[in-house]
Amino acid sequence: MATVCRHPKVRVVSRHEDTEYVECLDCGEVFDSEEFRDMEIEATAETEPSMEDA
């Protein structure tokens, strides 16, 4: 089973108008920075306990 990369290290590879594209230095995937921010938010939400768990 393949391990999912959380993209811990990224670098900006391109800017086009209002969009910035980043590349993961571990797996090489390229995506826009907004998508990267969404992934960070989802990862944080997965690790934080919800109010229902309390």
PDBQT receptor file of N, H, CA, C and O in Angstrom, charges set to zero:
ATOM      1  N   MET A   1       0.845  -1.185   0.000  1.00  0.00    +0.000 N 
ATOM      2  CA  MET A   1       0.000   0.000   0.000  1.00  0.00    +0.000 C 
ATOM      3  C   MET A   1       0.888   1.245   0.000  1.00  0.00    +0.000 C 
ATOM      4  O   MET A   1       1.826   1.333   0.792  1.00  0.00    +0.000 OA
ATOM      5  N   ALA A   2       0.609   2.180  -0.857  1.00  0.00    +0.000 N 
ATOM      6  H   ALA A   2      -0.154   2.109  -1.500  1.00  0.00    +0.000 HD
ATOM      7  CA  ALA A   2       1.406   3.397  -0.974  1.00  0.00    +0.000 C 
ATOM      8  C   ALA A   2       1.089   4.358   0.164  1.00  0.00    +0.000 C 
ATOM      9  O   ALA A   2      -0.054   4.465   0.608  1.00  0.00    +0.000 OA
ATOM     10  N   THR A   3       2.114   5.049   0.624  1.00  0.00    +0.000 N 
ATOM     11  H   THR A   3       3.043   4.962   0.264  1.00  0.00    +0.000 HD
ATOM     12  CA  THR A   3       1.948   6.047   1.667  1.00  0.00    +0.000 C 
ATOM     13  C   THR A   3       1.523   7.367   1.025  1.00  0.00    +0.000 C 
ATOM     14  O   THR A   3       2.062   7.768  -0.006  1.00  0.00    +0.000 OA
ATOM     15  N   VAL A   4       0.558   8.034   1.643  1.00  0.00    +0.000 N 
ATOM     16  H   VAL A   4       0.120   7.708   2.482  1.00  0.00    +0.000 HD
ATOM     17  CA  VAL A   4       0.078   9.308   1.130  1.00  0.00    +0.000 C 
ATOM     18  C   VAL A   4       1.045  10.405   1.548  1.00  0.00    +0.000 C 
ATOM     19  O   VAL A   4       1.377  10.527   2.727  1.00  0.00    +0.000 OA
ATOM     20  N   CYS A   5       1.495  11.198   0.594  1.00  0.00    +0.000 N 
ATOM     21  H   CYS A   5       1.225  11.099  -0.364  1.00  0.00    +0.000 HD
ATOM     22  CA  CYS A   5       2.407  12.297   0.881  1.00  0.00    +0.000 C 
ATOM     23  C   CYS A   5       1.606  13.490   1.387  1.00  0.00    +0.000 C 
ATOM     24  O   CYS A   5       0.621  13.890   0.767  1.00  0.00    +0.000 OA
ATOM     25  N   ARG A   6       2.024  14.051   2.501  1.00  0.00    +0.000 N 
ATOM     26  H   ARG A   6       2.824  13.726   3.005  1.00  0.00    +0.000 HD
ATOM     27  CA  ARG A   6       1.354  15.229   3.072  1.00  0.00    +0.000 C 
ATOM     28  C   ARG A   6       1.994  16.524   2.574  1.00  0.00    +0.000 C 
ATOM     29  O   ARG A   6       1.613  17.610   3.011  1.00  0.00    +0.000 OA
ATOM     30  N   HIS A   7       2.956  16.419   1.672  1.00  0.00    +0.000 N 
ATOM     31  H   HIS A   7       3.266  15.537   1.318  1.00  0.00    +0.000 HD
ATOM     32  CA  HIS A   7       3.633  17.563   1.067  1.00  0.00    +0.000 C 
ATOM     33  C   HIS A   7       4.208  18.506   2.131  1.00  0.00    +0.000 C 
ATOM     34  O   HIS A   7       3.832  19.677   2.192  1.00  0.00    +0.000 OA
ATOM     35  N   PRO A   8       5.121  17.995   2.970  1.00  0.00    +0.000 N 
ATOM     36  CA  PRO A   8       5.673  18.838   4.042  1.00  0.00    +0.000 C 
ATOM     37  C   PRO A   8       6.604  19.935   3.554  1.00  0.00    +0.000 C 
ATOM     38  O   PRO A   8       6.768  20.956   4.222  1.00  0.00    +0.000 OA
ATOM     39  N   LYS A   9       7.226  19.726   2.374  1.00  0.00    +0.000 N 
ATOM     40  H   LYS A   9       7.093  18.896   1.832  1.00  0.00    +0.000 HD
ATOM     41  CA  LYS A   9       8.150  20.730   1.836  1.00  0.00    +0.000 C 
ATOM     42  C   LYS A   9       7.747  21.036   0.403  1.00  0.00    +0.000 C 
ATOM     43  O   LYS A   9       7.700  20.143  -0.442  1.00  0.00    +0.000 OA
ATOM     44  N   VAL A  10       7.458  22.300   0.136  1.00  0.00    +0.000 N 
ATOM     45  H   VAL A  10       7.496  23.026   0.823  1.00  0.00    +0.000 HD
ATOM     46  CA  VAL A  10       7.081  22.706  -1.214  1.00  0.00    +0.000 C 
ATOM     47  C   VAL A  10       7.893  23.920  -1.630  1.00  0.00    +0.000 C 
ATOM     48  O   VAL A  10       8.440  24.640  -0.795  1.00  0.00    +0.000 OA
ATOM     49  N   ARG A  11       7.959  24.135  -2.943  1.00  0.00    +0.000 N 
ATOM     50  H   ARG A  11       7.514  23.550  -3.621  1.00  0.00    +0.000 HD
ATOM     51  CA  ARG A  11       8.607  25.334  -3.471  1.00  0.00    +0.000 C 
ATOM     52  C   ARG A  11       7.743  25.884  -4.588  1.00  0.00    +0.000 C 
ATOM     53  O   ARG A  11       7.056  25.130  -5.275  1.00  0.00    +0.000 OA
ATOM     54  N   VAL A  12       7.774  27.185  -4.771  1.00  0.00    +0.000 N 
ATOM     55  H   VAL A  12       8.333  27.798  -4.212  1.00  0.00    +0.000 HD
ATOM     56  CA  VAL A  12       7.029  27.840  -5.840  1.00  0.00    +0.000 C 
ATOM     57  C   VAL A  12       7.755  27.557  -7.154  1.00  0.00    +0.000 C 
ATOM     58  O   VAL A  12       8.960  27.784  -7.269  1.00  0.00    +0.000 OA
ATOM     59  N   VAL A  13       7.007  27.057  -8.148  1.00  0.00    +0.000 N 
ATOM     60  H   VAL A  13       6.028  26.873  -8.054  1.00  0.00    +0.000 HD
ATOM     61  CA  VAL A  13       7.618  26.766  -9.444  1.00  0.00    +0.000 C 
ATOM     62  C   VAL A  13       7.117  27.691 -10.541  1.00  0.00    +0.000 C 
ATOM     63  O   VAL A  13       7.773  27.829 -11.573  1.00  0.00    +0.000 OA
ATOM     64  N   SER A  14       5.955  28.334 -10.338  1.00  0.00    +0.000 N 
ATOM     65  H   SER A  14       5.422  28.222  -9.500  1.00  0.00    +0.000 HD
ATOM     66  CA  SER A  14       5.417  29.199 -11.378  1.00  0.00    +0.000 C 
ATOM     67  C   SER A  14       4.370  30.134 -10.788  1.00  0.00    +0.000 C 
ATOM     68  O   SER A  14       3.684  29.804  -9.820  1.00  0.00    +0.000 OA
ATOM     69  N   ARG A  15       4.270  31.296 -11.395  1.00  0.00    +0.000 N 
ATOM     70  H   ARG A  15       4.828  31.564 -12.181  1.00  0.00    +0.000 HD
ATOM     71  CA  ARG A  15       3.210  32.245 -11.055  1.00  0.00    +0.000 C 
ATOM     72  C   ARG A  15       2.576  32.672 -12.368  1.00  0.00    +0.000 C 
ATOM     73  O   ARG A  15       3.268  33.065 -13.308  1.00  0.00    +0.000 OA
ATOM     74  N   HIS A  16       1.253  32.591 -12.421  1.00  0.00    +0.000 N 
ATOM     75  H   HIS A  16       0.691  32.271 -11.658  1.00  0.00    +0.000 HD
ATOM     76  CA  HIS A  16       0.521  32.989 -13.626  1.00  0.00    +0.000 C 
ATOM     77  C   HIS A  16      -0.683  33.800 -13.187  1.00  0.00    +0.000 C 
ATOM     78  O   HIS A  16      -1.601  33.269 -12.564  1.00  0.00    +0.000 OA
ATOM     79  N   GLU A  17      -0.682  35.083 -13.510  1.00  0.00    +0.000 N 
ATOM     80  H   GLU A  17       0.065  35.515 -14.016  1.00  0.00    +0.000 HD
ATOM     81  CA  GLU A  17      -1.724  36.025 -13.088  1.00  0.00    +0.000 C 
ATOM     82  C   GLU A  17      -1.879  35.952 -11.576  1.00  0.00    +0.000 C 
ATOM     83  O   GLU A  17      -0.934  36.273 -10.855  1.00  0.00    +0.000 OA
ATOM     84  N   ASP A  18      -3.035  35.541 -11.073  1.00  0.00    +0.000 N 
ATOM     85  H   ASP A  18      -3.802  35.280 -11.658  1.00  0.00    +0.000 HD
ATOM     86  CA  ASP A  18      -3.270  35.498  -9.627  1.00  0.00    +0.000 C 
ATOM     87  C   ASP A  18      -3.035  34.121  -9.026  1.00  0.00    +0.000 C 
ATOM     88  O   ASP A  18      -3.356  33.906  -7.856  1.00  0.00    +0.000 OA
ATOM     89  N   THR A  19      -2.491  33.190  -9.782  1.00  0.00    +0.000 N 
ATOM     90  H   THR A  19      -2.230  33.364 -10.732  1.00  0.00    +0.000 HD
ATOM     91  CA  THR A  19      -2.305  31.829  -9.303  1.00  0.00    +0.000 C 
ATOM     92  C   THR A  19      -0.825  31.505  -9.167  1.00  0.00    +0.000 C 
ATOM     93  O   THR A  19      -0.015  31.837 -10.032  1.00  0.00    +0.000 OA
ATOM     94  N   GLU A  20      -0.492  30.851  -8.063  1.00  0.00    +0.000 N 
ATOM     95  H   GLU A  20      -1.150  30.581  -7.360  1.00  0.00    +0.000 HD
ATOM     96  CA  GLU A  20       0.870  30.441  -7.785  1.00  0.00    +0.000 C 
ATOM     97  C   GLU A  20       0.882  28.913  -7.741  1.00  0.00    +0.000 C 
ATOM     98  O   GLU A  20       0.033  28.303  -7.091  1.00  0.00    +0.000 OA
ATOM     99  N   TYR A  21       1.829  28.304  -8.421  1.00  0.00    +0.000 N 
ATOM    100  H   TYR A  21       2.518  28.800  -8.948  1.00  0.00    +0.000 HD
ATOM    101  CA  TYR A  21       1.928  26.852  -8.452  1.00  0.00    +0.000 C 
ATOM    102  C   TYR A  21       3.129  26.401  -7.635  1.00  0.00    +0.000 C 
ATOM    103  O   TYR A  21       4.210  26.981  -7.734  1.00  0.00    +0.000 OA
ATOM    104  N   VAL A  22       2.934  25.367  -6.830  1.00  0.00    +0.000 N 
ATOM    105  H   VAL A  22       2.056  24.896  -6.749  1.00  0.00    +0.000 HD
ATOM    106  CA  VAL A  22       4.001  24.842  -5.988  1.00  0.00    +0.000 C 
ATOM    107  C   VAL A  22       4.246  23.377  -6.310  1.00  0.00    +0.000 C 
ATOM    108  O   VAL A  22       3.361  22.668  -6.786  1.00  0.00    +0.000 OA
ATOM    109  N   GLU A  23       5.486  22.938  -6.033  1.00  0.00    +0.000 N 
ATOM    110  H   GLU A  23       6.206  23.514  -5.646  1.00  0.00    +0.000 HD
ATOM    111  CA  GLU A  23       5.880  21.553  -6.252  1.00  0.00    +0.000 C 
ATOM    112  C   GLU A  23       6.305  20.962  -4.919  1.00  0.00    +0.000 C 
ATOM    113  O   GLU A  23       7.058  21.586  -4.171  1.00  0.00    +0.000 OA
ATOM    114  N   CYS A  24       5.829  19.767  -4.620  1.00  0.00    +0.000 N 
ATOM    115  H   CYS A  24       5.217  19.260  -5.228  1.00  0.00    +0.000 HD
ATOM    116  CA  CYS A  24       6.256  19.053  -3.423  1.00  0.00    +0.000 C 
ATOM    117  C   CYS A  24       7.673  18.551  -3.660  1.00  0.00    +0.000 C 
ATOM    118  O   CYS A  24       7.939  17.897  -4.669  1.00  0.00    +0.000 OA
ATOM    119  N   LEU A  25       8.580  18.849  -2.746  1.00  0.00    +0.000 N 
ATOM    120  H   LEU A  25       8.364  19.380  -1.927  1.00  0.00    +0.000 HD
ATOM    121  CA  LEU A  25       9.971  18.427  -2.894  1.00  0.00    +0.000 C 
ATOM    122  C   LEU A  25      10.155  16.944  -2.570  1.00  0.00    +0.000 C 
ATOM    123  O   LEU A  25      11.199  16.372  -2.884  1.00  0.00    +0.000 OA
ATOM    124  N   ASP A  26       9.157  16.315  -1.948  1.00  0.00    +0.000 N 
ATOM    125  H   ASP A  26       8.309  16.779  -1.693  1.00  0.00    +0.000 HD
ATOM    126  CA  ASP A  26       9.258  14.892  -1.622  1.00  0.00    +0.000 C 
ATOM    127  C   ASP A  26       8.721  14.001  -2.735  1.00  0.00    +0.000 C 
ATOM    128  O   ASP A  26       9.385  13.045  -3.136  1.00  0.00    +0.000 OA
ATOM    129  N   CYS A  27       7.511  14.308  -3.245  1.00  0.00    +0.000 N 
ATOM    130  H   CYS A  27       6.972  15.084  -2.920  1.00  0.00    +0.000 HD
ATOM    131  CA  CYS A  27       6.892  13.417  -4.229  1.00  0.00    +0.000 C 
ATOM    132  C   CYS A  27       6.869  13.996  -5.643  1.00  0.00    +0.000 C 
ATOM    133  O   CYS A  27       6.631  13.262  -6.602  1.00  0.00    +0.000 OA
ATOM    134  N   GLY A  28       7.114  15.306  -5.787  1.00  0.00    +0.000 N 
ATOM    135  H   GLY A  28       7.308  15.902  -5.008  1.00  0.00    +0.000 HD
ATOM    136  CA  GLY A  28       7.169  15.930  -7.105  1.00  0.00    +0.000 C 
ATOM    137  C   GLY A  28       5.831  16.393  -7.652  1.00  0.00    +0.000 C 
ATOM    138  O   GLY A  28       5.782  16.919  -8.764  1.00  0.00    +0.000 OA
ATOM    139  N   GLU A  29       4.746  16.217  -6.913  1.00  0.00    +0.000 N 
ATOM    140  H   GLU A  29       4.786  15.789  -6.009  1.00  0.00    +0.000 HD
ATOM    141  CA  GLU A  29       3.429  16.662  -7.388  1.00  0.00    +0.000 C 
ATOM    142  C   GLU A  29       3.392  18.187  -7.470  1.00  0.00    +0.000 C 
ATOM    143  O   GLU A  29       3.919  18.876  -6.597  1.00  0.00    +0.000 OA
ATOM    144  N   VAL A  30       2.770  18.705  -8.522  1.00  0.00    +0.000 N 
ATOM    145  H   VAL A  30       2.342  18.145  -9.232  1.00  0.00    +0.000 HD
ATOM    146  CA  VAL A  30       2.625  20.147  -8.709  1.00  0.00    +0.000 C 
ATOM    147  C   VAL A  30       1.147  20.495  -8.609  1.00  0.00    +0.000 C 
ATOM    148  O   VAL A  30       0.302  19.822  -9.198  1.00  0.00    +0.000 OA
ATOM    149  N   PHE A  31       0.839  21.554  -7.857  1.00  0.00    +0.000 N 
ATOM    150  H   PHE A  31       1.526  22.101  -7.378  1.00  0.00    +0.000 HD
ATOM    151  CA  PHE A  31      -0.550  21.977  -7.679  1.00  0.00    +0.000 C 
ATOM    152  C   PHE A  31      -0.562  23.445  -7.335  1.00  0.00    +0.000 C 
ATOM    153  O   PHE A  31       0.473  24.012  -6.984  1.00  0.00    +0.000 OA
ATOM    154  N   ASP A  32      -1.743  24.081  -7.434  1.00  0.00    +0.000 N 
ATOM    155  H   ASP A  32      -2.584  23.620  -7.720  1.00  0.00    +0.000 HD
ATOM    156  CA  ASP A  32      -1.795  25.505  -7.117  1.00  0.00    +0.000 C 
ATOM    157  C   ASP A  32      -1.785  25.700  -5.601  1.00  0.00    +0.000 C 
ATOM    158  O   ASP A  32      -2.214  24.825  -4.850  1.00  0.00    +0.000 OA
ATOM    159  N   SER A  33      -1.299  26.838  -5.171  1.00  0.00    +0.000 N 
ATOM    160  H   SER A  33      -0.951  27.550  -5.781  1.00  0.00    +0.000 HD
ATOM    161  CA  SER A  33      -1.106  27.091  -3.751  1.00  0.00    +0.000 C 
ATOM    162  C   SER A  33      -2.419  27.105  -2.981  1.00  0.00    +0.000 C 
ATOM    163  O   SER A  33      -2.438  26.765  -1.798  1.00  0.00    +0.000 OA
ATOM    164  N   GLU A  34      -3.518  27.490  -3.624  1.00  0.00    +0.000 N 
ATOM    165  H   GLU A  34      -3.503  27.767  -4.585  1.00  0.00    +0.000 HD
ATOM    166  CA  GLU A  34      -4.823  27.442  -2.951  1.00  0.00    +0.000 C 
ATOM    167  C   GLU A  34      -5.192  26.001  -2.608  1.00  0.00    +0.000 C 
ATOM    168  O   GLU A  34      -5.713  25.732  -1.526  1.00  0.00    +0.000 OA
ATOM    169  N   GLU A  35      -4.927  25.092  -3.514  1.00  0.00    +0.000 N 
ATOM    170  H   GLU A  35      -4.503  25.311  -4.393  1.00  0.00    +0.000 HD
ATOM    171  CA  GLU A  35      -5.186  23.675  -3.275  1.00  0.00    +0.000 C 
ATOM    172  C   GLU A  35      -4.327  23.184  -2.112  1.00  0.00    +0.000 C 
ATOM    173  O   GLU A  35      -4.790  22.400  -1.285  1.00  0.00    +0.000 OA
ATOM    174  N   PHE A  36      -3.073  23.645  -2.048  1.00  0.00    +0.000 N 
ATOM    175  H   PHE A  36      -2.697  24.282  -2.720  1.00  0.00    +0.000 HD
ATOM    176  CA  PHE A  36      -2.174  23.272  -0.959  1.00  0.00    +0.000 C 
ATOM    177  C   PHE A  36      -2.718  23.762   0.376  1.00  0.00    +0.000 C 
ATOM    178  O   PHE A  36      -2.681  23.026   1.362  1.00  0.00    +0.000 OA
ATOM    179  N   ARG A  37      -3.221  24.990   0.423  1.00  0.00    +0.000 N 
ATOM    180  H   ARG A  37      -3.251  25.587  -0.378  1.00  0.00    +0.000 HD
ATOM    181  CA  ARG A  37      -3.799  25.525   1.670  1.00  0.00    +0.000 C 
ATOM    182  C   ARG A  37      -5.010  24.699   2.101  1.00  0.00    +0.000 C 
ATOM    183  O   ARG A  37      -5.200  24.444   3.290  1.00  0.00    +0.000 OA
ATOM    184  N   ASP A  38      -5.827  24.283   1.135  1.00  0.00    +0.000 N 
ATOM    185  H   ASP A  38      -5.673  24.490   0.168  1.00  0.00    +0.000 HD
ATOM    186  CA  ASP A  38      -6.982  23.445   1.445  1.00  0.00    +0.000 C 
ATOM    187  C   ASP A  38      -6.540  22.116   2.043  1.00  0.00    +0.000 C 
ATOM    188  O   ASP A  38      -7.171  21.617   2.975  1.00  0.00    +0.000 OA
ATOM    189  N   MET A  39      -5.460  21.536   1.515  1.00  0.00    +0.000 N 
ATOM    190  H   MET A  39      -4.948  21.942   0.758  1.00  0.00    +0.000 HD
ATOM    191  CA  MET A  39      -4.941  20.271   2.043  1.00  0.00    +0.000 C 
ATOM    192  C   MET A  39      -4.455  20.453   3.472  1.00  0.00    +0.000 C 
ATOM    193  O   MET A  39      -4.669  19.577   4.309  1.00  0.00    +0.000 OA
ATOM    194  N   GLU A  40      -3.796  21.589   3.771  1.00  0.00    +0.000 N 
ATOM    195  H   GLU A  40      -3.622  22.301   3.090  1.00  0.00    +0.000 HD
ATOM    196  CA  GLU A  40      -3.326  21.858   5.127  1.00  0.00    +0.000 C 
ATOM    197  C   GLU A  40      -4.497  21.969   6.098  1.00  0.00    +0.000 C 
ATOM    198  O   GLU A  40      -4.437  21.449   7.212  1.00  0.00    +0.000 OA
ATOM    199  N   ILE A  41      -5.556  22.643   5.676  1.00  0.00    +0.000 N 
ATOM    200  H   ILE A  41      -5.605  23.065   4.771  1.00  0.00    +0.000 HD
ATOM    201  CA  ILE A  41      -6.745  22.805   6.515  1.00  0.00    +0.000 C 
ATOM    202  C   ILE A  41      -7.380  21.449   6.791  1.00  0.00    +0.000 C 
ATOM    203  O   ILE A  41      -7.756  21.161   7.927  1.00  0.00    +0.000 OA
ATOM    204  N   GLU A  42      -7.503  20.611   5.756  1.00  0.00    +0.000 N 
ATOM    205  H   GLU A  42      -7.197  20.845   4.834  1.00  0.00    +0.000 HD
ATOM    206  CA  GLU A  42      -8.078  19.279   5.931  1.00  0.00    +0.000 C 
ATOM    207  C   GLU A  42      -7.233  18.432   6.878  1.00  0.00    +0.000 C 
ATOM    208  O   GLU A  42      -7.780  17.719   7.720  1.00  0.00    +0.000 OA
ATOM    209  N   ALA A  43      -5.915  18.499   6.753  1.00  0.00    +0.000 N 
ATOM    210  H   ALA A  43      -5.471  19.078   6.069  1.00  0.00    +0.000 HD
ATOM    211  CA  ALA A  43      -5.025  17.728   7.615  1.00  0.00    +0.000 C 
ATOM    212  C   ALA A  43      -5.152  18.176   9.058  1.00  0.00    +0.000 C 
ATOM    213  O   ALA A  43      -5.147  17.349   9.970  1.00  0.00    +0.000 OA
ATOM    214  N   THR A  44      -5.266  19.489   9.275  1.00  0.00    +0.000 N 
ATOM    215  H   THR A  44      -5.270  20.161   8.534  1.00  0.00    +0.000 HD
ATOM    216  CA  THR A  44      -5.418  20.019  10.620  1.00  0.00    +0.000 C 
ATOM    217  C   THR A  44      -6.753  19.578  11.218  1.00  0.00    +0.000 C 
ATOM    218  O   THR A  44      -6.822  19.224  12.395  1.00  0.00    +0.000 OA
ATOM    219  N   ALA A  45      -7.793  19.599  10.420  1.00  0.00    +0.000 N 
ATOM    220  H   ALA A  45      -7.737  19.887   9.464  1.00  0.00    +0.000 HD
ATOM    221  CA  ALA A  45      -9.120  19.198  10.902  1.00  0.00    +0.000 C 
ATOM    222  C   ALA A  45      -9.138  17.724  11.275  1.00  0.00    +0.000 C 
ATOM    223  O   ALA A  45      -9.852  17.340  12.202  1.00  0.00    +0.000 OA
ATOM    224  N   GLU A  46      -8.379  16.895  10.586  1.00  0.00    +0.000 N 
ATOM    225  H   GLU A  46      -7.799  17.207   9.833  1.00  0.00    +0.000 HD
ATOM    226  CA  GLU A  46      -8.320  15.469  10.883  1.00  0.00    +0.000 C 
ATOM    227  C   GLU A  46      -7.614  15.204  12.208  1.00  0.00    +0.000 C 
ATOM    228  O   GLU A  46      -7.967  14.247  12.897  1.00  0.00    +0.000 OA
ATOM    229  N   THR A  47      -6.632  16.015  12.586  1.00  0.00    +0.000 N 
ATOM    230  H   THR A  47      -6.346  16.792  12.026  1.00  0.00    +0.000 HD
ATOM    231  CA  THR A  47      -5.857  15.760  13.783  1.00  0.00    +0.000 C 
ATOM    232  C   THR A  47      -6.434  16.419  15.034  1.00  0.00    +0.000 C 
ATOM    233  O   THR A  47      -6.130  15.987  16.146  1.00  0.00    +0.000 OA
ATOM    234  N   GLU A  48      -7.249  17.442  14.879  1.00  0.00    +0.000 N 
ATOM    235  H   GLU A  48      -7.496  17.793  13.975  1.00  0.00    +0.000 HD
ATOM    236  CA  GLU A  48      -7.850  18.117  16.023  1.00  0.00    +0.000 C 
ATOM    237  C   GLU A  48      -9.091  17.362  16.490  1.00  0.00    +0.000 C 
ATOM    238  O   GLU A  48      -9.915  16.966  15.666  1.00  0.00    +0.000 OA
ATOM    239  N   PRO A  49      -9.237  17.159  17.791  1.00  0.00    +0.000 N 
ATOM    240  CA  PRO A  49     -10.445  16.509  18.294  1.00  0.00    +0.000 C 
ATOM    241  C   PRO A  49     -11.655  17.414  18.094  1.00  0.00    +0.000 C 
ATOM    242  O   PRO A  49     -11.572  18.624  18.304  1.00  0.00    +0.000 OA
ATOM    243  N   SER A  50     -12.744  16.844  17.701  1.00  0.00    +0.000 N 
ATOM    244  H   SER A  50     -12.812  15.861  17.531  1.00  0.00    +0.000 HD
ATOM    245  CA  SER A  50     -13.950  17.644  17.508  1.00  0.00    +0.000 C 
ATOM    246  C   SER A  50     -14.688  17.813  18.841  1.00  0.00    +0.000 C 
ATOM    247  O   SER A  50     -14.416  17.102  19.809  1.00  0.00    +0.000 OA
ATOM    248  N   MET A  51     -15.599  18.740  18.871  1.00  0.00    +0.000 N 
ATOM    249  H   MET A  51     -15.819  19.317  18.085  1.00  0.00    +0.000 HD
ATOM    250  CA  MET A  51     -16.378  18.987  20.085  1.00  0.00    +0.000 C 
ATOM    251  C   MET A  51     -17.242  17.772  20.434  1.00  0.00    +0.000 C 
ATOM    252  O   MET A  51     -17.569  17.560  21.601  1.00  0.00    +0.000 OA
ATOM    253  N   GLU A  52     -17.609  16.980  19.432  1.00  0.00    +0.000 N 
ATOM    254  H   GLU A  52     -17.343  17.153  18.483  1.00  0.00    +0.000 HD
ATOM    255  CA  GLU A  52     -18.424  15.797  19.675  1.00  0.00    +0.000 C 
ATOM    256  C   GLU A  52     -17.656  14.734  20.426  1.00  0.00    +0.000 C 
ATOM    257  O   GLU A  52     -18.259  13.932  21.140  1.00  0.00    +0.000 OA
ATOM    258  N   ASP A  53     -16.318  14.701  20.285  1.00  0.00    +0.000 N 
ATOM    259  H   ASP A  53     -15.828  15.352  19.705  1.00  0.00    +0.000 HD
ATOM    260  CA  ASP A  53     -15.494  13.702  20.938  1.00  0.00    +0.000 C 
ATOM    261  C   ASP A  53     -15.285  13.996  22.416  1.00  0.00    +0.000 C 
ATOM    262  O   ASP A  53     -14.890  13.109  23.172  1.00  0.00    +0.000 OA
ATOM    263  N   ALA A  54     -15.546  15.230  22.839  1.00  0.00    +0.000 N 
ATOM    264  H   ALA A  54     -15.867  15.951  22.225  1.00  0.00    +0.000 HD
ATOM    265  CA  ALA A  54     -15.294  15.633  24.212  1.00  0.00    +0.000 C 
ATOM    266  C   ALA A  54     -16.324  15.089  25.160  1.00  0.00    +0.000 C 
ATOM    267  O   ALA A  54     -16.250  15.342  26.363  1.00  0.00    +0.000 OA
TER     268      ALA A  54
